[in-house]
Amino acid sequence: MITTILKGNIVSAASFGKLDITENGYLIAENGIIKGIFQNLPEKYSSLPIEDYSNNLILQSFSDLHLHAPQYPMLGMGMDLPLLDWLNTYTFPTEAMFNDNNYARKVYKKLAKELIENGTTRVCMFSSLHREATLILMEELENAGITGYVGKVNMDRNSNPLLQETTKESIEETLKWLDECKRFQYIKPMITPRFTPSCSDELMENLGKIADKYHLPIQSHLSENTNEIAWVQELHTDCTHLWALGQRQPLQP
C-alpha cells in the first residue's frame, strides 16, 4: 500500500456548481486513489510522511474537451481570417506536415509535456487524418500520464489535396487504427469525422456503423461559423438543421 498525504489549501468540486475549500487541510490517497479530504489528519496516518505545500493551493487537474493536436505548432496564427479561409490558408497545410512521423513525434512529445506541466491530465483530442501520427500522439499522451480520448480525423472531400483520403482509404485506415489502439491502456479511440463539408454521406454512414459496432464515442464540429452553416445547407438541401443530417436515413446494423 502506497499512501500519499498532501497538506495545503485544498480546493475541490464534489459536484457541479459546488466548490469546497479546506484551508490547511489534508488530502489522502492510497495507491493513487483519493480516500478523502480532512481538516485534521486522521490518527491512523499520523506516523506517515506529509508533503506540506503550506499556503499553496491544491486543486483538481484540468480536462480539455476539445483540442486539435496538429494545430499546436500554429498557436495564435490566422486570427485575421474567418473559419473556412483559416482552415485552407493555415490549418490544412500545417496538418499535412504530420505525414512525417519524425515531425509528429517531436511536436506531440512537446505538446504532451506542456499539457501535463500545466495541470491538464485528461483530454478529448483531434489528431490529423494520418494513422501513424495518431498512434504517436496517443503514445506520447499516455507516456506523459494523460488519460482520455483521441480521434483519427476522417476527411474524404473538400480539403487540401495533401490532406484528403478517398472514402475507401478513410474507412480502411480507421479500422486498422482501431486495431492498433488496443495496446493503449489510458488513451482510448474516438470516431472523428472532421465536419460535414469534409465527409461524404458514404463515409459518415460507415463511420456511424463502426462507432455502433465497437461502442465508440464520436466527436466532430457543428455550426461554428455562418459561412460553414450556409455551405452545409448547399451540400444538403434536404436538411433544415445540421444536426438533422443523421436523421434523414437511419443507419442499418
C-alpha positions as CSV (number, residue, x, y, z in Angstrom):
1,M,0.0,0.0,0.0
2,I,1.4,3.4,-1.0
3,T,-0.1,6.2,0.9
4,T,0.3,9.9,-0.2
5,I,-0.6,12.7,2.1
6,L,-0.7,16.3,0.8
7,K,-1.2,19.3,3.1
8,G,-2.3,22.8,1.9
9,N,-5.3,24.8,0.9
10,I,-7.4,22.1,-0.9
11,V,-9.9,23.2,-3.5
12,S,-12.4,20.5,-4.7
13,A,-15.5,20.3,-6.7
14,A,-17.5,17.4,-5.4
15,S,-20.4,18.1,-7.8
16,F,-21.5,20.5,-10.5
17,G,-21.8,24.0,-9.1
18,K,-20.4,23.1,-5.7
19,L,-16.9,24.3,-4.6
20,D,-15.3,23.2,-1.3
21,I,-12.2,24.8,0.2
22,T,-10.4,23.2,3.0
23,E,-7.8,25.6,4.4
24,N,-4.6,23.9,5.8
25,G,-6.2,20.6,5.2
26,Y,-5.0,17.1,4.2
27,L,-5.6,15.1,1.0
28,I,-5.0,11.4,1.4
29,A,-4.6,8.9,-1.4
30,E,-3.9,5.2,-1.3
31,N,-2.4,3.6,-4.4
32,G,-3.2,6.7,-6.4
33,I,-6.9,6.8,-5.3
34,I,-8.1,9.7,-3.2
35,K,-9.6,8.4,0.0
36,G,-10.7,11.7,1.5
37,I,-10.0,15.3,2.3
38,F,-9.7,16.2,6.0
39,Q,-9.4,19.3,8.1
40,N,-7.4,17.3,10.7
41,L,-5.2,14.4,9.9
42,P,-6.8,11.1,11.0
43,E,-4.8,9.4,13.7
44,K,-4.0,6.2,11.7
45,Y,-2.0,8.4,9.2
46,S,-0.1,10.3,11.9
47,S,3.1,8.4,11.5
48,L,3.3,8.7,7.7
49,P,5.3,11.4,5.8
50,I,3.4,14.5,4.7
51,E,4.1,16.6,1.6
52,D,3.5,20.1,3.0
53,Y,2.6,22.8,0.4
54,S,2.0,25.4,3.1
55,N,-0.4,28.1,1.8
56,N,-0.3,26.9,-1.8
57,L,-3.5,25.7,-3.5
58,I,-4.0,22.0,-4.2
59,L,-6.8,21.6,-6.8
60,Q,-8.2,19.2,-9.3
61,S,-6.5,19.0,-12.6
62,F,-7.9,20.3,-15.8
63,S,-9.8,18.5,-18.6
64,D,-9.5,19.8,-22.2
65,L,-12.6,18.7,-24.0
66,H,-11.7,20.0,-27.5
67,L,-8.1,20.2,-28.6
68,H,-6.5,19.8,-32.1
69,A,-3.1,18.3,-31.5
70,P,-1.7,19.0,-35.0
71,Q,-2.6,22.7,-34.7
72,Y,-0.2,23.1,-31.7
73,P,2.6,24.4,-34.0
74,M,0.3,27.2,-35.2
75,L,-1.0,28.6,-31.9
76,G,-2.2,32.2,-32.3
77,M,-1.9,32.1,-36.1
78,G,-4.6,33.2,-38.5
79,M,-6.7,35.4,-36.2
80,D,-7.2,37.7,-39.2
81,L,-9.3,35.1,-41.2
82,P,-12.8,33.6,-40.7
83,L,-13.0,29.8,-40.2
84,L,-13.1,28.4,-43.7
85,D,-10.4,30.7,-45.0
86,W,-8.4,30.0,-41.9
87,L,-8.6,26.2,-42.5
88,N,-7.4,26.5,-46.1
89,T,-4.7,29.1,-45.5
90,Y,-3.2,27.9,-42.2
91,T,-4.7,24.7,-40.8
92,F,-4.8,22.2,-43.6
93,P,-1.1,22.9,-44.7
94,T,0.0,22.6,-41.1
95,E,-1.8,19.3,-40.5
96,A,-0.5,17.9,-43.8
97,M,3.0,18.1,-42.2
98,F,2.1,15.2,-39.9
99,N,2.6,12.7,-42.7
100,D,6.2,12.9,-41.4
101,N,6.4,10.6,-38.3
102,N,9.6,12.2,-37.0
103,Y,7.9,15.6,-37.1
104,A,4.8,14.2,-35.4
105,R,7.0,12.7,-32.6
106,K,8.8,15.9,-32.0
107,V,5.6,18.0,-31.8
108,Y,3.5,15.6,-29.8
109,K,6.1,14.9,-27.2
110,K,6.4,18.6,-26.6
111,L,2.6,19.0,-26.5
112,A,2.1,16.2,-24.0
113,K,4.8,17.6,-21.8
114,E,3.3,21.1,-21.8
115,L,-0.2,19.8,-21.0
116,I,0.9,17.8,-18.0
117,E,3.2,20.6,-16.7
118,N,0.2,23.0,-16.8
119,G,-2.2,20.7,-15.0
120,T,-4.2,19.2,-17.9
121,T,-4.4,15.5,-17.2
122,R,-7.5,14.5,-19.3
123,V,-8.3,15.3,-22.9
124,C,-10.7,14.8,-25.8
125,M,-8.5,15.4,-28.8
126,F,-8.4,15.6,-32.6
127,S,-5.4,14.2,-34.4
128,S,-4.9,14.6,-38.1
129,L,-6.0,12.0,-40.7
130,H,-2.6,10.3,-40.5
131,R,-3.0,6.9,-38.8
132,E,0.7,6.5,-37.7
133,A,0.9,10.1,-36.4
134,T,-2.3,9.5,-34.5
135,L,-0.8,6.4,-32.8
136,I,2.3,8.5,-32.0
137,L,0.1,11.1,-30.4
138,M,-1.7,8.5,-28.3
139,E,1.6,7.0,-27.2
140,E,3.1,10.4,-26.1
141,L,0.0,11.3,-24.2
142,E,0.0,8.0,-22.3
143,N,3.7,8.2,-21.6
144,A,3.1,11.7,-20.1
145,G,0.4,10.3,-17.7
146,I,-2.6,11.8,-19.6
147,T,-5.8,10.0,-19.9
148,G,-8.8,10.5,-22.3
149,Y,-9.7,10.1,-25.9
150,V,-8.1,10.8,-29.3
151,G,-9.6,10.6,-32.8
152,K,-8.0,9.9,-36.1
153,V,-9.7,12.6,-38.3
154,N,-11.7,11.5,-41.3
155,M,-11.8,13.7,-44.5
156,D,-12.7,12.4,-47.9
157,R,-13.9,15.7,-49.7
158,N,-13.4,19.4,-49.9
159,S,-9.9,19.7,-48.5
160,N,-6.3,20.4,-49.4
161,P,-5.1,17.7,-51.8
162,L,-2.3,16.9,-49.3
163,L,-4.9,16.3,-46.6
164,Q,-7.6,14.2,-48.0
165,E,-8.3,10.5,-48.2
166,T,-10.6,8.5,-50.5
167,T,-13.6,7.2,-48.8
168,K,-12.2,3.6,-49.0
169,E,-8.9,4.8,-47.5
170,S,-10.6,6.6,-44.7
171,I,-12.6,3.6,-43.7
172,E,-9.8,1.1,-44.0
173,E,-7.3,3.3,-42.2
174,T,-9.8,3.9,-39.4
175,L,-10.3,0.1,-38.9
176,K,-6.6,-0.5,-38.9
177,W,-6.0,2.3,-36.4
178,L,-8.7,0.9,-34.1
179,D,-7.0,-2.5,-34.1
180,E,-3.7,-0.9,-33.3
181,C,-5.2,1.2,-30.5
182,K,-5.6,-2.0,-28.3
183,R,-2.2,-1.6,-26.9
184,F,-3.1,1.7,-25.1
185,Q,-4.4,1.5,-21.5
186,Y,-5.4,5.1,-20.7
187,I,-5.9,6.8,-24.1
188,K,-8.9,5.5,-25.9
189,P,-10.1,5.9,-29.6
190,M,-12.9,8.2,-30.6
191,I,-14.5,8.3,-34.1
192,T,-13.8,11.7,-35.6
193,P,-15.4,13.0,-38.8
194,R,-13.9,16.5,-39.1
195,F,-17.2,18.2,-40.0
196,T,-20.0,17.7,-42.6
197,P,-18.3,19.5,-45.5
198,S,-15.2,17.3,-45.3
199,C,-17.1,14.0,-45.1
200,S,-19.3,12.4,-47.7
201,D,-22.6,10.7,-46.9
202,E,-21.0,7.3,-47.6
203,L,-18.1,8.0,-45.2
204,M,-20.5,9.3,-42.5
205,E,-22.7,6.2,-42.8
206,N,-19.8,3.9,-42.5
207,L,-18.3,5.7,-39.5
208,G,-21.6,5.5,-37.8
209,K,-21.7,1.8,-38.3
210,I,-18.1,1.5,-37.0
211,A,-19.0,3.5,-33.9
212,D,-22.0,1.4,-33.3
213,K,-20.2,-1.9,-33.8
214,Y,-17.3,-1.1,-31.4
215,H,-19.4,1.1,-29.0
216,L,-17.2,4.1,-29.6
217,P,-17.9,7.8,-28.8
218,I,-18.0,10.3,-31.7
219,Q,-16.7,13.9,-31.9
220,S,-17.0,16.5,-34.7
221,H,-17.8,20.1,-35.3
222,L,-21.2,21.7,-35.7
223,S,-22.4,25.3,-36.6
224,E,-19.2,27.1,-35.8
225,N,-19.5,29.8,-38.4
226,T,-22.3,31.3,-40.5
227,N,-20.4,30.6,-43.8
228,E,-20.0,26.9,-42.7
229,I,-23.7,26.7,-42.0
230,A,-24.5,28.1,-45.4
231,W,-22.1,25.7,-47.1
232,V,-23.7,22.7,-45.4
233,Q,-27.1,23.9,-46.5
234,E,-25.8,24.0,-50.1
235,L,-24.4,20.5,-49.7
236,H,-27.5,19.1,-48.1
237,T,-30.5,21.0,-49.3
238,D,-32.9,18.4,-47.8
239,C,-31.8,19.3,-44.2
240,T,-33.1,22.2,-42.2
241,H,-30.5,21.8,-39.4
242,L,-27.0,20.4,-39.3
243,W,-28.0,18.1,-36.5
244,A,-30.7,16.6,-38.7
245,L,-28.2,15.1,-41.2
246,G,-28.1,11.8,-39.4
247,Q,-31.9,11.6,-39.2
248,R,-32.6,11.5,-42.9
249,Q,-31.9,7.8,-43.2
250,P,-31.5,5.7,-40.1
251,L,-28.2,3.6,-40.2
252,Q,-28.7,0.0,-40.7
253,P,-26.8,-2.5,-38.4
